[in-house]
């Protein structure tokens, strides 16, 4: 009799976990990460380099941005994260050599301009993966 009760409890707990996972996926994972697709670009850095990042056409209410920098830099570099008219809001400092760094921050504009600066000659290759997070 006790073995049967444990079997029923195990089945109920398993079904509850599956239902919670489904609702978590529908409420949090799908709207945040799967609807807000990752975009990528690769650049060769040079003096005065700027890059404009833009949201997808179907995104509406932007609330955050994620930017991942990966690649090789020949000098210490500062990346200024600017609004669409070029006013710096944040900065990311990267040391020379192999880099892999993620920036995550609040963002409310449909575009983002990156300005690259170095005290020495600005050289290197960067792969930039970015995602504007939006709610519909």
C-alpha positions in Angstrom: 0.0 0.0 0.0 2.8 2.5 0.9 4.7 1.7 -2.3 1.6 2.6 -4.4 1.2 6.0 -2.5 4.8 6.9 -3.3 4.3 6.1 -7.0 1.2 8.4 -7.2 3.1 11.2 -5.4 6.1 10.8 -7.7 3.8 11.0 -10.8 2.1 14.1 -9.4 5.4 15.8 -8.6 6.8 14.9 -12.1 3.7 16.3 -13.8 3.9 19.5 -11.7 7.6 20.0 -12.6 6.9 19.5 -16.3 4.0 22.1 -16.2 6.2 24.6 -14.3 9.0 24.2 -16.9 6.5 24.8 -19.7 5.2 28.0 -18.1 8.7 29.2 -17.3 9.7 28.7 -20.9 6.6 30.5 -22.2 6.8 33.4 -19.8 10.5 34.0 -19.5 12.8 32.2 -21.9 10.8 32.6 -25.1 9.9 36.3 -24.9 13.4 37.4 -23.7 15.9 35.3 -25.6 14.2 33.5 -28.5 12.1 36.5 -29.7 15.1 38.8 -29.4 17.5 37.3 -31.9 21.3 37.6 -31.7 23.0 39.8 -34.4 26.7 39.6 -35.2 29.2 41.7 -37.0 33.0 41.4 -37.4 35.3 44.5 -37.8 38.9 45.3 -38.3 39.7 48.2 -36.0 41.3 51.4 -37.2 41.6 55.0 -35.9 38.2 56.8 -35.6 36.3 53.6 -35.9 32.5 53.7 -35.1 29.9 51.1 -35.4 26.1 51.5 -35.3 24.1 48.7 -33.8 20.3 48.6 -34.6 17.4 46.6 -33.3 15.3 44.2 -35.4 12.4 45.8 -37.2 9.8 43.9 -35.2 11.1 44.8 -31.8 9.1 47.5 -30.0 9.9 48.5 -26.4 13.6 48.1 -25.9 14.7 47.8 -22.3 18.2 46.3 -22.4 21.2 45.5 -24.5 23.8 42.7 -24.5 27.0 43.1 -26.3 29.8 40.4 -26.5 33.2 41.4 -27.7 35.6 38.7 -28.8 38.8 38.8 -30.8 42.4 40.1 -30.7 43.5 43.6 -29.8 47.1 45.0 -30.3 46.6 47.8 -27.7 44.4 48.6 -24.7 41.1 49.9 -26.1 38.2 51.8 -24.6 34.8 51.3 -26.2 32.3 54.0 -25.6 28.7 52.9 -25.8 26.7 55.9 -27.1 23.1 56.7 -27.8 22.0 57.2 -31.4 23.3 60.8 -31.5 26.8 59.9 -30.2 26.6 60.8 -26.5 28.5 58.2 -24.4 26.4 56.5 -21.7 28.9 53.7 -20.7 32.3 52.5 -21.5 34.0 49.1 -21.7 37.8 48.9 -21.2 39.5 46.0 -23.0 43.2 45.0 -22.4 45.4 44.1 -25.3 45.6 40.5 -26.4 42.9 37.9 -26.7 39.6 39.2 -25.4 36.1 37.8 -24.6 33.9 40.2 -22.7 30.2 40.6 -22.2 28.5 44.0 -21.5 24.9 43.9 -20.3 23.0 47.1 -19.4 19.8 49.0 -19.5 19.0 50.5 -22.9 15.9 52.3 -24.2 16.9 53.4 -27.7 16.4 51.5 -31.0 20.1 51.9 -31.9 23.5 52.1 -30.2 26.7 53.6 -31.5 30.1 52.1 -30.5 33.1 54.4 -30.6 36.6 52.8 -30.3 39.5 54.7 -28.8 43.1 53.8 -27.8 46.0 55.8 -26.5 48.2 53.9 -28.9 47.5 52.9 -32.5 44.1 51.3 -32.7 44.5 47.8 -34.3 42.8 44.5 -34.0 39.9 42.2 -35.0 36.7 42.1 -33.2 33.6 39.9 -33.5 30.6 41.7 -31.9 27.5 39.7 -31.0 24.7 41.8 -29.7 21.0 41.6 -28.8 18.5 44.3 -28.0 16.0 43.0 -25.5 12.4 44.1 -26.0 9.0 43.5 -24.6 6.0 43.4 -26.9 
